Structures are given as C-alpha cells and as structure tokens.
Amino acid sequence: MADRKIDMVVNEDGDVAYLSLPDHPGKGSPGVVAKQISLHSIIKEYKGPEIYLDFDKNGVLIGMEFLLEQAD
Amino acid sequence: MADRKIDMVVNEDGDVAYLSLPDHPGKGSPGVVAKQISLHSIIKEYKGPEIYLDFDKNGVLIGMEFLLEQAD
C-alpha cells in the first residue's frame, strides 16, 4: 500500500498537467488508457479547464489530463 | 496570466489530496466552494478513488478533492 500514491506533473509552460492516481501503472506503460472521457461531455454547462479522465481496460480511473491554457 | 496555476497538496498520510485549479482563489477563502459533485454521482458504475469536484458560485470548477484510502 505504501507505494500507491497520487502524483502530478506540470509541463514547463504550466498549461498542461497530468495527474496519476494510485492505480496508474506509470508512464512507461503505453496503451494503458482504454477510455478517455472529458468533463465537458458528462457535466451539463461545464465551466472550467478542459479536463480528461483516463480509464484503464477495467474501467478504473487511473489519471487525469488538465489543459489549462487561458482562452481569454 | 503568469500567476494562474495548478497546484496539489497531499496530506501526511498520503490518503487525501486537494488540487487547486487556476481559478481557485486560495485556501484563505472560506465559503468559496458553492457546489460539490462526486464523480460517483455523475459517472455510471464509476470505479476509482472517491473524487469530489468543487465549483464556485459562478459554476466554475476551481478544485478537486481526492480520497485515496484503500478499501481493500
């Protein structure tokens, strides 16, 4: 249990971030994301940064991508 | 724009994390969260950590709370 953790990496420009949840197998795992859902698609009249939820093949949420670039 | 950023704080036990989005006014702003929605309530058969989305009074997503304690 001790090595299960949450972690976030932000790119240099500070406009893209990736959050790894405890069940994420790590970056060196290509193809681990089986399904991606945007908050826009599941929340009516969503307001906020573009956020994508990453699910693995078992349907478990393993990570999130944040696109923070400002539209204004 | 430069001071707008994403930030995450994890508690000592590593089982609770709070993510502040760029529009979050900061910790010293009591009552800033007007609405809280759990992913469980908006995603059918959601599997993953308990996650709450925090919206301000304008309906903008400003933060997320992650409850990571392992049920197993």
Backbone of each chain as nested JSON, in Angstrom:
{
  "chains": [
    {"id": "A", "residues": [
      {"number": 1, "name": "MET", "atoms": {"N": [0.833, -1.202, 0.0], "CA": [0.0, 0.0, 0.0], "C": [0.874, 1.261, 0.0]}},
      {"number": 2, "name": "ALA", "atoms": {"N": [2.064, 1.153, 0.577], "CA": [2.896, 2.331, 0.754], "C": [3.329, 2.96, -0.568]}},
      {"number": 3, "name": "ASP", "atoms": {"N": [3.418, 2.131, -1.614], "CA": [3.912, 2.691, -2.859], "C": [2.779, 3.163, -3.771]}},
      {"number": 4, "name": "ARG", "atoms": {"N": [1.577, 3.084, -3.278], "CA": [0.455, 3.585, -4.077], "C": [0.269, 5.049, -3.74]}},
      {"number": 5, "name": "LYS", "atoms": {"N": [0.372, 5.894, -4.777], "CA": [0.265, 7.302, -4.451], "C": [-0.298, 8.116, -5.611]}},
      {"number": 6, "name": "ILE", "atoms": {"N": [-0.55, 9.362, -5.281], "CA": [-1.057, 10.295, -6.267], "C": [0.1, 11.221, -6.631]}},
      {"number": 7, "name": "ASP", "atoms": {"N": [0.168, 11.587, -7.897], "CA": [1.29, 12.421, -8.324], "C": [0.86, 13.297, -9.495]}},
      {"number": 8, "name": "MET", "atoms": {"N": [1.408, 14.499, -9.56], "CA": [1.061, 15.384, -10.666], "C": [2.314, 15.951, -11.305]}},
      {"number": 9, "name": "VAL", "atoms": {"N": [2.288, 15.983, -12.626], "CA": [3.399, 16.563, -13.378], "C": [2.849, 17.708, -14.221]}},
      {"number": 10, "name": "VAL", "atoms": {"N": [3.498, 18.868, -14.14], "CA": [3.068, 20.027, -14.917], "C": [4.15, 20.325, -15.961]}},
      {"number": 11, "name": "ASN", "atoms": {"N": [3.757, 20.66, -17.165], "CA": [4.772, 20.947, -18.195], "C": [5.429, 22.302, -17.945]}},
      {"number": 12, "name": "GLU", "atoms": {"N": [6.469, 22.584, -18.712], "CA": [7.244, 23.819, -18.498], "C": [6.402, 25.085, -18.588]}},
      {"number": 13, "name": "ASP", "atoms": {"N": [5.506, 25.121, -19.558], "CA": [4.697, 26.318, -19.748], "C": [3.595, 26.451, -18.69]}},
      {"number": 14, "name": "GLY", "atoms": {"N": [3.395, 25.403, -17.909], "CA": [2.382, 25.456, -16.871], "C": [0.962, 25.383, -17.39]}},
      {"number": 15, "name": "ASP", "atoms": {"N": [0.795, 24.958, -18.646], "CA": [-0.555, 24.931, -19.204], "C": [-1.103, 23.521, -19.402]}},
      {"number": 16, "name": "VAL", "atoms": {"N": [-0.274, 22.519, -19.177], "CA": [-0.737, 21.138, -19.265], "C": [-0.241, 20.387, -18.033]}},
      {"number": 17, "name": "ALA", "atoms": {"N": [-1.156, 19.678, -17.388], "CA": [-0.765, 18.9, -16.211], "C": [-1.328, 17.495, -16.335]}},
      {"number": 18, "name": "TYR", "atoms": {"N": [-0.593, 16.536, -15.793], "CA": [-1.117, 15.168, -15.759], "C": [-1.06, 14.642, -14.335]}},
      {"number": 19, "name": "LEU", "atoms": {"N": [-2.213, 14.168, -13.908], "CA": [-2.33, 13.638, -12.557], "C": [-2.423, 12.123, -12.632]}},
      {"number": 20, "name": "SER", "atoms": {"N": [-1.518, 11.434, -11.931], "CA": [-1.563, 9.973, -11.881], "C": [-2.191, 9.542, -10.567]}},
      {"number": 21, "name": "LEU", "atoms": {"N": [-3.22, 8.741, -10.664], "CA": [-3.871, 8.228, -9.463], "C": [-3.154, 6.95, -9.006]}},
      {"number": 22, "name": "PRO", "atoms": {"N": [-3.429, 6.509, -7.773], "CA": [-2.672, 5.372, -7.226], "C": [-2.687, 4.118, -8.108]}},
      {"number": 23, "name": "ASP", "atoms": {"N": [-3.752, 3.906, -8.858], "CA": [-3.821, 2.701, -9.686], "C": [-3.132, 2.851, -11.04]}},
      {"number": 24, "name": "HIS", "atoms": {"N": [-2.554, 4.025, -11.305], "CA": [-1.864, 4.22, -12.583], "C": [-0.571, 3.407, -12.583]}},
      {"number": 25, "name": "PRO", "atoms": {"N": [-0.326, 2.61, -13.64], "CA": [0.865, 1.756, -13.671], "C": [2.15, 2.53, -13.952]}},
      {"number": 26, "name": "GLY", "atoms": {"N": [2.034, 3.812, -14.32], "CA": [3.237, 4.6, -14.582], "C": [3.386, 4.965, -16.039]}},
      {"number": 27, "name": "LYS", "atoms": {"N": [4.275, 5.939, -16.274], "CA": [4.423, 6.482, -17.626], "C": [4.89, 5.452, -18.647]}},
      {"number": 28, "name": "GLY", "atoms": {"N": [5.73, 4.526, -18.217], "CA": [6.257, 3.549, -19.162], "C": [5.299, 2.422, -19.479]}},
      {"number": 29, "name": "SER", "atoms": {"N": [4.031, 2.783, -19.609], "CA": [3.007, 1.768, -19.858], "C": [2.121, 2.202, -21.016]}},
      {"number": 30, "name": "PRO", "atoms": {"N": [2.624, 2.104, -22.247], "CA": [1.837, 2.548, -23.4], "C": [0.552, 1.738, -23.533]}},
      {"number": 31, "name": "GLY", "atoms": {"N": [-0.498, 2.395, -23.963], "CA": [-1.752, 1.695, -24.199], "C": [-2.532, 1.39, -22.942]}},
      {"number": 32, "name": "VAL", "atoms": {"N": [-2.099, 1.943, -21.824], "CA": [-2.784, 1.636, -20.572], "C": [-4.136, 2.334, -20.476]}},
      {"number": 33, "name": "VAL", "atoms": {"N": [-4.265, 3.466, -21.193], "CA": [-5.537, 4.184, -21.164], "C": [-6.485, 3.597, -22.211]}},
      {"number": 34, "name": "ALA", "atoms": {"N": [-7.565, 2.976, -21.727], "CA": [-8.502, 2.321, -22.63], "C": [-9.646, 3.243, -23.019]}},
      {"number": 35, "name": "LYS", "atoms": {"N": [-9.943, 4.193, -22.157], "CA": [-11.061, 5.094, -22.432], "C": [-10.757, 6.462, -21.842]}},
      {"number": 36, "name": "GLN", "atoms": {"N": [-11.103, 7.509, -22.6], "CA": [-10.888, 8.876, -22.125], "C": [-12.216, 9.63, -22.218]}},
      {"number": 37, "name": "ILE", "atoms": {"N": [-12.584, 10.265, -21.117], "CA": [-13.844, 11.0, -21.076], "C": [-13.563, 12.43, -20.631]}},
      {"number": 38, "name": "SER", "atoms": {"N": [-14.11, 13.411, -21.355], "CA": [-13.919, 14.803, -20.937], "C": [-15.018, 15.214, -19.964]}},
      {"number": 39, "name": "LEU", "atoms": {"N": [-14.673, 16.083, -19.027], "CA": [-15.705, 16.577, -18.096], "C": [-16.804, 17.309, -18.866]}},
      {"number": 40, "name": "HIS", "atoms": {"N": [-16.399, 17.995, -19.936], "CA": [-17.392, 18.669, -20.778], "C": [-18.5, 17.716, -21.223]}},
      {"number": 41, "name": "SER", "atoms": {"N": [-18.119, 16.475, -21.503], "CA": [-19.097, 15.533, -22.067], "C": [-20.035, 14.957, -21.017]}},
      {"number": 42, "name": "ILE", "atoms": {"N": [-19.662, 15.066, -19.721], "CA": [-20.514, 14.446, -18.705], "C": [-21.161, 15.449, -17.75]}},
      {"number": 43, "name": "ILE", "atoms": {"N": [-20.731, 16.717, -17.817], "CA": [-21.332, 17.735, -16.947], "C": [-21.996, 18.8, -17.805]}},
      {"number": 44, "name": "LYS", "atoms": {"N": [-23.275, 18.963, -17.593], "CA": [-24.028, 19.955, -18.367], "C": [-23.515, 21.365, -18.092]}},
      {"number": 45, "name": "GLU", "atoms": {"N": [-23.299, 22.13, -19.117], "CA": [-22.839, 23.518, -18.978], "C": [-21.589, 23.621, -18.114]}},
      {"number": 46, "name": "TYR", "atoms": {"N": [-20.691, 22.665, -18.305], "CA": [-19.434, 22.668, -17.552], "C": [-18.624, 23.93, -17.832]}},
      {"number": 47, "name": "LYS", "atoms": {"N": [-18.12, 24.538, -16.757], "CA": [-17.225, 25.692, -16.89], "C": [-15.952, 25.406, -16.107]}},
      {"number": 48, "name": "GLY", "atoms": {"N": [-14.818, 25.587, -16.766], "CA": [-13.536, 25.331, -16.121], "C": [-12.549, 24.837, -17.155]}},
      {"number": 49, "name": "PRO", "atoms": {"N": [-11.35, 24.449, -16.69], "CA": [-10.337, 23.968, -17.624], "C": [-10.799, 22.692, -18.325]}},
      {"number": 50, "name": "GLU", "atoms": {"N": [-10.262, 22.471, -19.503], "CA": [-10.543, 21.213, -20.201], "C": [-9.869, 20.088, -19.43]}},
      {"number": 51, "name": "ILE", "atoms": {"N": [-10.654, 19.113, -18.993], "CA": [-10.106, 18.013, -18.203], "C": [-10.561, 16.682, -18.792]}},
      {"number": 52, "name": "TYR", "atoms": {"N": [-9.608, 15.776, -18.946], "CA": [-9.919, 14.445, -19.459], "C": [-9.657, 13.403, -18.389]}},
      {"number": 53, "name": "LEU", "atoms": {"N": [-10.61, 12.49, -18.248], "CA": [-10.463, 11.396, -17.289], "C": [-9.987, 10.158, -18.04]}},
      {"number": 54, "name": "ASP", "atoms": {"N": [-8.925, 9.541, -17.564], "CA": [-8.358, 8.354, -18.206], "C": [-8.722, 7.096, -17.423]}},
      {"number": 55, "name": "PHE", "atoms": {"N": [-9.331, 6.154, -18.123], "CA": [-9.722, 4.887, -17.501], "C": [-8.918, 3.746, -18.117]}},
      {"number": 56, "name": "ASP", "atoms": {"N": [-8.598, 2.738, -17.314], "CA": [-7.894, 1.574, -17.857], "C": [-8.908, 0.568, -18.41]}},
      {"number": 57, "name": "LYS", "atoms": {"N": [-8.421, -0.572, -18.834], "CA": [-9.309, -1.528, -19.504], "C": [-10.352, -2.126, -18.561]}},
      {"number": 58, "name": "ASN", "atoms": {"N": [-10.111, -2.001, -17.26], "CA": [-11.093, -2.489, -16.295], "C": [-12.094, -1.416, -15.881]}},
      {"number": 59, "name": "GLY", "atoms": {"N": [-11.969, -0.248, -16.511], "CA": [-12.897, 0.833, -16.191], "C": [-12.537, 1.606, -14.937]}},
      {"number": 60, "name": "VAL", "atoms": {"N": [-11.306, 1.418, -14.458], "CA": [-10.857, 2.133, -13.26], "C": [-10.196, 3.45, -13.667]}},
      {"number": 61, "name": "LEU", "atoms": {"N": [-10.585, 4.528, -12.982], "CA": [-9.962, 5.83, -13.242], "C": [-8.512, 5.797, -12.772]}},
      {"number": 62, "name": "ILE", "atoms": {"N": [-7.575, 6.039, -13.685], "CA": [-6.159, 5.957, -13.323], "C": [-5.425, 7.294, -13.462]}},
      {"number": 63, "name": "GLY", "atoms": {"N": [-6.033, 8.244, -14.173], "CA": [-5.353, 9.521, -14.333], "C": [-6.253, 10.597, -14.904]}},
      {"number": 64, "name": "MET", "atoms": {"N": [-5.735, 11.823, -14.907], "CA": [-6.475, 12.968, -15.453], "C": [-5.498, 13.885, -16.168]}},
      {"number": 65, "name": "GLU", "atoms": {"N": [-5.975, 14.435, -17.283], "CA": [-5.172, 15.409, -18.017], "C": [-5.857, 16.763, -17.918]}},
      {"number": 66, "name": "PHE", "atoms": {"N": [-5.065, 17.8, -17.612], "CA": [-5.606, 19.156, -17.463], "C": [-5.007, 20.052, -18.533]}},
      {"number": 67, "name": "LEU", "atoms": {"N": [-5.875, 20.659, -19.347], "CA": [-5.421, 21.619, -20.349], "C": [-5.803, 23.003, -19.844]}},
      {"number": 68, "name": "LEU", "atoms": {"N": [-4.791, 23.743, -19.382], "CA": [-5.066, 24.961, -18.619], "C": [-4.932, 26.239, -19.427]}},
      {"number": 69, "name": "GLU", "atoms": {"N": [-4.614, 26.133, -20.706], "CA": [-4.378, 27.377, -21.448], "C": [-5.608, 28.271, -21.357]}},
      {"number": 70, "name": "GLN", "atoms": {"N": [-5.342, 29.545, -21.177], "CA": [-6.412, 30.513, -20.973], "C": [-6.989, 30.954, -22.309]}},
      {"number": 71, "name": "ALA", "atoms": {"N": [-8.286, 30.899, -22.408], "CA": [-8.942, 31.291, -23.656], "C": [-9.039, 32.81, -23.764]}},
      {"number": 72, "name": "ASP", "atoms": {"N": [-8.961, 33.503, -22.632], "CA": [-9.147, 34.955, -22.677], "C": [-7.815, 35.707, -22.723]}}
    ]},
    {"id": "B", "residues": [
      {"number": 1, "name": "MET", "atoms": {"N": [-1.633, 36.496, -16.162], "CA": [-1.774, 35.086, -16.506], "C": [-0.704, 34.24, -15.799]}},
      {"number": 2, "name": "ALA", "atoms": {"N": [0.449, 34.865, -15.529], "CA": [1.587, 34.101, -15.026], "C": [1.329, 33.518, -13.636]}},
      {"number": 3, "name": "ASP", "atoms": {"N": [0.464, 34.165, -12.86], "CA": [0.271, 33.676, -11.509], "C": [-0.91, 32.703, -11.405]}},
      {"number": 4, "name": "ARG", "atoms": {"N": [-1.514, 32.384, -12.532], "CA": [-2.588, 31.409, -12.511], "C": [-1.97, 30.035, -12.687]}},
      {"number": 5, "name": "LYS", "atoms": {"N": [-2.223, 29.16, -11.695], "CA": [-1.575, 27.866, -11.84], "C": [-2.357, 26.754, -11.158]}},
      {"number": 6, "name": "ILE", "atoms": {"N": [-1.877, 25.585, -11.414], "CA": [-2.486, 24.399, -10.83], "C": [-1.566, 23.93, -9.711]}},
      {"number": 7, "name": "ASP", "atoms": {"N": [-2.149, 23.447, -8.635], "CA": [-1.326, 23.041, -7.505], "C": [-2.012, 21.913, -6.745]}},
      {"number": 8, "name": "MET", "atoms": {"N": [-1.221, 21.013, -6.187], "CA": [-1.816, 19.926, -5.426], "C": [-1.117, 19.777, -4.083]}},
      {"number": 9, "name": "VAL", "atoms": {"N": [-1.922, 19.555, -3.07], "CA": [-1.393, 19.329, -1.727], "C": [-1.864, 17.965, -1.257]}},
      {"number": 10, "name": "VAL", "atoms": {"N": [-0.943, 17.157, -0.757], "CA": [-1.284, 15.828, -0.254], "C": [-1.048, 15.816, 1.251]}},
      {"number": 11, "name": "ASN", "atoms": {"N": [-1.95, 15.213, 1.999], "CA": [-1.771, 15.181, 3.453], "C": [-0.658, 14.209, 3.855]}},
      {"number": 12, "name": "GLU", "atoms": {"N": [-0.294, 14.24, 5.128], "CA": [0.835, 13.434, 5.599], "C": [0.666, 11.945, 5.339]}},
      {"number": 13, "name": "ASP", "atoms": {"N": [-0.548, 11.456, 5.536], "CA": [-0.783, 10.029, 5.35], "C": [-0.84, 9.638, 3.878]}},
      {"number": 14, "name": "GLY", "atoms": {"N": [-0.904, 10.631, 3.002], "CA": [-0.949, 10.334, 1.579], "C": [-2.291, 9.8, 1.109]}},
      {"number": 15, "name": "ASP", "atoms": {"N": [-3.324, 9.955, 1.938], "CA": [-4.622, 9.405, 1.539], "C": [-5.648, 10.477, 1.165]}},
      {"number": 16, "name": "VAL", "atoms": {"N": [-5.305, 11.723, 1.351], "CA": [-6.193, 12.812, 0.948], "C": [-5.374, 13.853, 0.188]}},
      {"number": 17, "name": "ALA", "atoms": {"N": [-5.883, 14.248, -0.969], "CA": [-5.177, 15.261, -1.749], "C": [-6.172, 16.323, -2.197]}},
      {"number": 18, "name": "TYR", "atoms": {"N": [-5.683, 17.57, -2.282], "CA": [-6.533, 18.623, -2.813], "C": [-5.815, 19.314, -3.963]}},
      {"number": 19, "name": "LEU", "atoms": {"N": [-6.532, 19.379, -5.07], "CA": [-5.992, 20.006, -6.27], "C": [-6.659, 21.355, -6.466]}},
      {"number": 20, "name": "SER", "atoms": {"N": [-5.849, 22.415, -6.538], "CA": [-6.397, 23.745, -6.796], "C": [-6.195, 24.087, -8.266]}},
      {"number": 21, "name": "LEU", "atoms": {"N": [-7.271, 24.42, -8.932], "CA": [-7.191, 24.816, -10.336], "C": [-6.88, 26.311, -10.415]}},
      {"number": 22, "name": "PRO", "atoms": {"N": [-6.485, 26.786, -11.613], "CA": [-6.041, 28.189, -11.72], "C": [-7.066, 29.214, -11.218]}},
      {"number": 23, "name": "ASP", "atoms": {"N": [-8.344, 28.916, -11.315], "CA": [-9.354, 29.884, -10.867], "C": [-9.638, 29.818, -9.368]}},
      {"number": 24, "name": "HIS", "atoms": {"N": [-8.968, 28.917, -8.652], "CA": [-9.195, 28.828, -7.204], "C": [-8.595, 30.057, -6.522]}},
      {"number": 25, "name": "PRO", "atoms": {"N": [-9.367, 30.732, -5.658], "CA": [-8.87, 31.948, -5.003], "C": [-7.861, 31.678, -3.899]}},
      {"number": 26, "name": "GLY", "atoms": {"N": [-7.679, 30.434, -3.507], "CA": [-6.697, 30.121, -2.477], "C": [-7.344, 29.636, -1.198]}},
      {"number": 27, "name": "LYS", "atoms": {"N": [-6.503, 29.044, -0.354], "CA": [-7.008, 28.409, 0.87], "C": [-7.693, 29.386, 1.811]}},
      {"number": 28, "name": "GLY", "atoms": {"N": [-7.203, 30.615, 1.871], "CA": [-7.793, 31.567, 2.807], "C": [-9.075, 32.204, 2.307]}},
      {"number": 29, "name": "SER", "atoms": {"N": [-9.905, 31.387, 1.702], "CA": [-11.155, 31.898, 1.136], "C": [-12.315, 31.001, 1.542]}},
      {"number": 30, "name": "PRO", "atoms": {"N": [-12.736, 31.117, 2.81], "CA": [-13.821, 30.258, 3.281], "C": [-15.103, 30.508, 2.5]}},
      {"number": 31, "name": "GLY", "atoms": {"N": [-15.841, 29.435, 2.286], "CA": [-17.125, 29.574, 1.606], "C": [-17.022, 29.755, 0.113]}},
      {"number": 32, "name": "VAL", "atoms": {"N": [-15.823, 29.551, -0.431], "CA": [-15.665, 29.758, -1.864], "C": [-16.299, 28.624, -2.673]}},
      {"number": 33, "name": "VAL", "atoms": {"N": [-16.391, 27.448, -2.06], "CA": [-16.999, 26.318, -2.762], "C": [-18.518, 26.371, -2.612]}},
      {"number": 34, "name": "ALA", "atoms": {"N": [-19.205, 26.61, -3.72], "CA": [-20.664, 26.739, -3.686], "C": [-21.353, 25.411, -3.959]}},
      {"number": 35, "name": "LYS", "atoms": {"N": [-20.675, 24.543, -4.681], "CA": [-21.275, 23.257, -5.033], "C": [-20.2, 22.197, -5.126]}},
      {"number": 36, "name": "GLN", "atoms": {"N": [-20.516, 21.005, -4.605], "CA": [-19.577, 19.898, -4.665], "C": [-20.275, 18.698, -5.3]}},
      {"number": 37, "name": "ILE", "atoms": {"N": [-19.627, 18.13, -6.294], "CA": [-20.213, 16.99, -7.006], "C": [-19.217, 15.841, -6.986]}},
      {"number": 38, "name": "SER", "atoms": {"N": [-19.668, 14.638, -6.643], "CA": [-18.771, 13.488, -6.658], "C": [-18.79, 12.839, -8.038]}},
      {"number": 39, "name": "LEU", "atoms": {"N": [-17.66, 12.28, -8.434], "CA": [-17.629, 11.566, -9.721], "C": [-18.595, 10.382, -9.697]}},
      {"number": 40, "name": "HIS", "atoms": {"N": [-18.717, 9.757, -8.526], "CA": [-19.676, 8.655, -8.389], "C": [-21.078, 9.055, -8.844]}},
      {"number": 41, "name": "SER", "atoms": {"N": [-21.431, 10.308, -8.556], "CA": [-22.808, 10.729, -8.841], "C": [-23.028, 11.061, -10.317]}},
      {"number": 42, "name": "ILE", "atoms": {"N": [-21.954, 11.27, -11.07], "CA": [-22.151, 11.656, -12.479], "C": [-21.638, 10.629, -13.485]}},
      {"number": 43, "name": "ILE", "atoms": {"N": [-20.905, 9.607, -12.991], "CA": [-20.421, 8.569, -13.905], "C": [-21.01, 7.228, -13.49]}},
      {"number": 44, "name": "LYS", "atoms": {"N": [-21.722, 6.624, -14.407], "CA": [-22.349, 5.336, -14.137], "C": [-21.296, 4.275, -13.865]}},
      {"number": 45, "name": "GLU", "atoms": {"N": [-21.489, 3.508, -12.819], "CA": [-20.563, 2.422, -12.468], "C": [-19.128, 2.912, -12.363]}},
      {"number": 46, "name": "TYR", "atoms": {"N": [-18.965, 4.103, -11.777], "CA": [-17.624, 4.671, -11.601], "C": [-16.757, 3.781, -10.723]}},
      {"number": 47, "name": "LYS", "atoms": {"N": [-15.522, 3.55, -11.187], "CA": [-14.547, 2.812, -10.377], "C": [-13.286, 3.65, -10.241]}},
      {"number": 48, "name": "GLY", "atoms": {"N": [-12.832, 3.822, -9.011], "CA": [-11.637, 4.619, -8.769], "C": [-11.765, 5.304, -7.429]}},
      {"number": 49, "name": "PRO", "atoms": {"N": [-10.791, 6.166, -7.106], "CA": [-10.827, 6.858, -5.816], "C": [-12.062, 7.758, -5.727]}},
      {"number": 50, "name": "GLU", "atoms": {"N": [-12.487, 8.001, -4.516], "CA": [-13.575, 8.953, -4.306], "C": [-13.051, 10.349, -4.654]}},
      {"number": 51, "name": "ILE", "atoms": {"N": [-13.697, 11.006, -5.607], "CA": [-13.242, 12.325, -6.032], "C": [-14.42, 13.293, -6.036]}},
      {"number": 52, "name": "TYR", "atoms": {"N": [-14.185, 14.463, -5.437], "CA": [-15.214, 15.494, -5.409], "C": [-14.763, 16.698, -6.226]}},
      {"number": 53, "name": "LEU", "atoms": {"N": [-15.671, 17.211, -7.038], "CA": [-15.396, 18.397, -7.841], "C": [-15.981, 19.607, -7.133]}},
      {"number": 54, "name": "ASP", "atoms": {"N": [-15.167, 20.64, -6.936], "CA": [-15.61, 21.849, -6.241], "C": [-15.86, 22.976, -7.248]}},
      {"number": 55, "name": "PHE", "atoms": {"N": [-17.064, 23.52, -7.201], "CA": [-17.427, 24.622, -8.088], "C": [-17.67, 25.887, -7.271]}},
      {"number": 56, "name": "ASP", "atoms": {"N": [-17.319, 27.041, -7.841], "CA": [-17.602, 28.294, -7.136], "C": [-19.022, 28.767, -7.45]}},
      {"number": 57, "name": "LYS", "atoms": {"N": [-19.367, 29.941, -6.966], "CA": [-20.761, 30.396, -7.12], "C": [-21.132, 30.687, -8.575]}},
      {"number": 58, "name": "ASN", "atoms": {"N": [-20.129, 30.838, -9.43], "CA": [-20.405, 31.046, -10.846], "C": [-20.446, 29.738, -11.639]}},
      {"number": 59, "name": "GLY", "atoms": {"N": [-20.306, 28.623, -10.912], "CA": [-20.358, 27.335, -11.584], "C": [-19.054, 26.929, -12.239]}},
      {"number": 60, "name": "VAL", "atoms": {"N": [-17.977, 27.632, -11.892], "CA": [-16.664, 27.304, -12.46], "C": [-15.958, 26.289, -11.566]}},
      {"number": 61, "name": "LEU", "atoms": {"N": [-15.402, 25.237, -12.188], "CA": [-14.644, 24.246, -11.425], "C": [-13.356, 24.877, -10.922]}},
      {"number": 62, "name": "ILE", "atoms": {"N": [-13.16, 24.882, -9.596], "CA": [-11.976, 25.53, -9.025], "C": [-11.06, 24.552, -8.281]}},
      {"number": 63, "name": "GLY", "atoms": {"N": [-11.56, 23.36, -7.975], "CA": [-10.712, 22.415, -7.265], "C": [-11.292, 21.02, -7.228]}},
      {"number": 64, "name": "MET", "atoms": {"N": [-10.472, 20.095, -6.745], "CA": [-10.894, 18.698, -6.625], "C": [-10.317, 18.111, -5.35]}},
      {"number": 65, "name": "GLU", "atoms": {"N": [-11.116, 17.277, -4.703], "CA": [-10.648, 16.584, -3.512], "C": [-10.553, 15.091, -3.822]}},
      {"number": 66, "name": "PHE", "atoms": {"N": [-9.444, 14.488, -3.434], "CA": [-9.218, 13.061, -3.705], "C": [-9.124, 12.311, -2.382]}},
      {"number": 67, "name": "LEU", "atoms": {"N": [-10.006, 11.329, -2.204], "CA": [-9.932, 10.479, -1.013], "C": [-9.372, 9.137, -1.457]}},
      {"number": 68, "name": "LEU", "atoms": {"N": [-8.123, 8.897, -1.083], "CA": [-7.389, 7.782, -1.675], "C": [-7.316, 6.548, -0.795]}},
      {"number": 69, "name": "GLU", "atoms": {"N": [-7.924, 6.582, 0.359], "CA": [-7.75, 5.425, 1.248], "C": [-8.244, 4.155, 0.56]}},
      {"number": 70, "name": "GLN", "atoms": {"N": [-7.481, 3.12, 0.763], "CA": [-7.756, 1.858, 0.089], "C": [-8.807, 1.06, 0.848]}},
      {"number": 71, "name": "ALA", "atoms": {"N": [-9.802, 0.625, 0.119], "CA": [-10.879, -0.133, 0.745], "C": [-10.452, -1.574, 1.006]}},
      {"number": 72, "name": "ASP", "atoms": {"N": [-9.445, -2.027, 0.277], "CA": [-9.067, -3.437, 0.41], "C": [-7.889, -3.63, 1.354]}}
    ]}
  ]
}
